[in-house]
Amino acid sequence: MPGETTQPCNYSVQRPTIKRGSTGDAVKQEQCYLNHSLTGAKLGEDGVFGPVTEEATRRFQSCADITVDGICGPQTWSFLTFWANSSDFVC
């Protein structure tokens, strides 16, 4: 598909709502996006949404000035996609 090669992370095209306890490729996608959006994040892209991923999600949400709930839903996915594909970090 056009544009796919520009994506920094290619674990999943699905964007379900994920939170602590979630597992799978969508979690790997979020972890990769967080690594490309936050300075110093360097999360393991293991597909397990645990406390470290939740804290990174909260930090990202705070920096992006969106609802801080530690859950990666539609708003967070939208902002993550933007920042992961940006040449800068959200914070």
RALINFEN-V819958 format. One record per backbone hydrogen bond with DSSP energy under -1.0 kcal/mol. NH is the residue of the N-H (numbers start at 1). CO is the residue of the C=O. E is the energy in kcal/mol with one decimal. If there is no record, write none. Layout:
# RALINFEN-V819958
NH_CO_E / NH_CO_E
This chain:
# RALINFEN-V819958
4_1_-1.4 / 6_3_-1.4 / 7_4_-1.4 / 18_72_-2.0 / 21_49_-2.8 / 22_19_-2.9 / 24_47_-1.7 / 28_24_-1.8 / 29_25_-2.4 / 30_26_-2.3 / 31_27_-2.9 / 32_28_-2.5 / 33_29_-2.6 / 34_30_-2.9 / 35_31_-2.1 / 36_32_-1.5 / 38_34_-2.3 / 41_38_-1.2 / 46_44_-1.7 / 49_22_-2.7 / 50_48_-1.4 / 54_50_-2.4 / 55_51_-2.3 / 56_52_-2.1 / 57_53_-2.4 / 58_54_-2.5 / 59_55_-2.5 / 60_56_-2.6 / 61_57_-2.7 / 62_58_-2.4 / 63_59_-2.6 / 64_60_-2.6 / 66_61_-2.4 / 72_18_-2.8 / 73_71_-1.1 / 77_73_-2.9 / 78_74_-2.2 / 79_75_-2.2 / 80_76_-3.1 / 81_77_-2.8 / 82_78_-1.8 / 83_79_-2.7 / 84_80_-3.1 / 85_81_-1.2 / 86_83_-1.1 / 90_37_-2.4
